[in-house]
């Protein structure tokens, strides 16, 4: 038994000696690590405190800016309503310049002229009625004008209201034909024009 005890003792002493050596080596490393972790935690805590303070300041600034933001939102809504109203008015606008260009460029032949152009809007439907009165040097000029008017995309439901032959007292062309034509402006074509502008 003594031999066994003698074997165990040196082993215990070796373990104790090894533990002392580990602590001697570990203490110089552990003390700075503990100090760093303590001061590091303090550093991180102060950093988080600064962030919390900055966030609270930002929240206060936002709270103070809310009335101004509401005013800006109201102004934006008012401007949007105005723009929508102007767009609605513009959508209902009749492109008269295009219609008159159609008359001058495409419809009126050299031997025909208009003496009266009347336009009015029907109250119930909103349709525009065009009444044209004019003179031509021949029946074929009036027919040609009527055909061109019928082929125009601007007009529909074209009708002769009246057609009369006049004999002038003097001049190289004694016969003149007076005509009256009514037509509706084609709303679909006018809408397609305003959509492309």
C-alpha positions in Angstrom: 0.0 0.0 0.0 2.8 2.3 0.7 4.0 2.0 -2.8 0.6 3.1 -4.1 0.5 6.1 -1.8 4.0 7.1 -2.8 2.9 7.0 -6.5 -0.2 9.1 -5.9 1.5 11.8 -4.0 4.0 12.9 -6.6 1.2 13.0 -9.1 -0.8 15.3 -6.9 2.2 17.5 -6.4 2.7 17.6 -10.1 -0.9 18.7 -10.7 -0.6 21.4 -8.0 2.6 22.6 -9.5 1.2 22.7 -13.0 -1.9 24.6 -11.7 0.3 27.2 -10.0 2.3 27.6 -13.2 -0.9 28.0 -15.3 -2.2 30.7 -12.8 1.1 32.5 -12.9 1.0 32.6 -16.7 -2.7 33.3 -16.9 -3.0 36.1 -14.3 -0.9 38.6 -16.3 -3.1 37.9 -19.3 -6.5 37.7 -17.5 -6.1 40.9 -15.5 -5.7 43.1 -18.6 -8.5 41.2 -20.3 -10.9 41.9 -17.4 -9.8 45.5 -17.3 -10.4 45.9 -21.0 -13.8 44.2 -20.8 -14.8 46.5 -18.0 -13.6 49.7 -19.7 -14.9 48.3 -23.1 -18.4 47.8 -21.6 -18.2 51.3 -20.2 -17.3 52.6 -23.7 -20.1 50.7 -25.4 -22.6 51.8 -22.7 -21.6 55.5 -23.2 -21.9 55.1 -27.0 -25.4 53.6 -26.6 -26.3 56.5 -24.2 -25.2 59.0 -26.9 -27.3 57.2 -29.5 -30.3 57.2 -27.2 -29.9 60.9 -26.6 -29.5 61.6 -30.3 -32.7 59.6 -31.0 -34.6 61.4 -28.3 -33.5 64.7 -29.8 -34.6 63.6 -33.3 -38.0 62.6 -32.0 -38.4 66.0 -30.3 -37.4 67.7 -33.6 -39.9 65.6 -35.5 -42.7 66.4 -33.0 -41.9 70.1 -33.4 -42.0 69.8 -37.2 -45.3 68.0 -37.3 -47.5 71.1 -37.6 -45.3 72.4 -40.4 -45.5 69.0 -42.2 -49.3 69.1 -41.9 -49.3 72.5 -43.5 -47.1 71.3 -46.3 -49.4 68.3 -46.8 -52.4 70.6 -47.0 -50.7 72.8 -49.5 -49.7 69.8 -51.6 -53.4 68.6 -51.5 -54.6 72.0 -52.6 -52.1 72.1 -55.5 -53.1 68.6 -56.5 -56.8 69.7 -56.6 -55.9 72.7 -58.7 -53.9 70.6 -61.1 -56.8 68.1 -61.4 -59.2 70.9 -62.0 -57.0 72.4 -64.7 -56.6 69.0 -66.3 -60.3 68.5 -66.3 -60.8 71.9 -68.0 -58.1 71.1 -70.5 -59.7 67.7 -71.3 -63.0 69.5 -72.1 -61.3 72.2 -74.2 -62.1 72.1 -77.9 -59.1 72.4 -80.2 -60.4 75.2 -82.3 -57.1 75.8 -84.0 -57.0 72.3 -85.3 -60.6 72.6 -86.6 -59.9 75.9 -88.4 -56.8 74.4 -89.9 -58.9 71.5 -91.2 -61.2 74.1 -92.9 -58.4 76.0 -94.5 -56.0 73.2 -95.4 -58.2 70.3 -96.3 -61.7 71.4 -97.0 -62.2 74.7 -98.7 -61.5 74.6 -102.4 -60.4 77.6 -104.4 -63.8 78.3 -105.8 -65.7 78.3 -102.6 -65.8 80.6 -99.6 -67.5 80.7 -96.2 -69.5 83.8 -95.2 -70.7 82.6 -91.8 -69.4 80.2 -89.3 -71.7 79.6 -86.3 -71.0 77.2 -83.4 -73.1 76.4 -80.4 -73.3 73.7 -77.8 -76.4 71.7 -77.0 -77.1 72.1 -73.3 -78.2 68.5 -72.7 -75.7 66.5 -74.6 -72.8 69.0 -74.8 -72.4 68.3 -78.5 -71.1 71.1 -80.6 -73.2 72.0 -83.7 -71.4 73.8 -86.5 -73.5 75.9 -89.0 -71.7 76.9 -92.2 -73.0 79.4 -94.7 -71.1 80.0 -97.9 -71.0 80.6 -101.6 -69.5 78.6 -104.5 -69.1 79.2 -108.2 -70.6 75.9 -109.2 -72.7 73.0 -107.9 -69.7 70.7 -108.2 -67.7 73.0 -105.8 -70.5 72.6 -103.2 -70.6 68.8 -103.7 -66.8 68.6 -103.5 -66.9 70.6 -100.3 -69.6 68.4 -98.8 -67.7 65.2 -99.7 -64.5 66.6 -98.1 -66.4 67.7 -95.0 -67.9 64.2 -94.8 -64.5 62.5 -95.0 -63.0 64.7 -92.3 -62.5 63.0 -88.9 -63.6 66.3 -87.2 -67.2 66.2 -88.3 -70.2 63.8 -88.4 -73.9 63.9 -89.2 -73.3 66.4 -92.0 -76.5 67.8 -93.7 -77.4 70.4 -96.3 -79.8 72.8 -94.7 -80.3 74.8 -97.9 -78.9 75.2 -101.3 -79.9 78.0 -103.7 -78.6 79.4 -107.0 -78.2 83.2 -107.3 -77.7 85.1 -110.5 -75.5 88.1 -110.1 -76.4 91.2 -112.1 -73.0 91.6 -113.7 -69.6 89.9 -113.9 -67.9 87.1 -115.7 -69.5 84.5 -113.5 -73.2 85.4 -113.1 -74.3 82.3 -111.2 -73.3 81.8 -107.6 -74.6 79.0 -105.3 -75.4 79.7 -101.7 -75.3 76.8 -99.3 -76.0 76.1 -95.7 -74.6 73.0 -94.0 -74.8 71.8 -90.4 -72.5 69.2 -88.8 -71.6 67.9 -85.4 -68.1 68.0 -84.1 -66.9 64.4 -83.5 -66.2 64.3 -79.7 -64.2 61.0 -80.0 -61.8 62.5 -82.5 -61.4 65.7 -80.5 -60.7 63.6 -77.4 -58.0 61.6 -79.2 -56.4 65.0 -80.2 -56.3 66.2 -76.6 -54.9 62.9 -75.4 -51.9 63.2 -77.9 -51.1 66.8 -77.0 
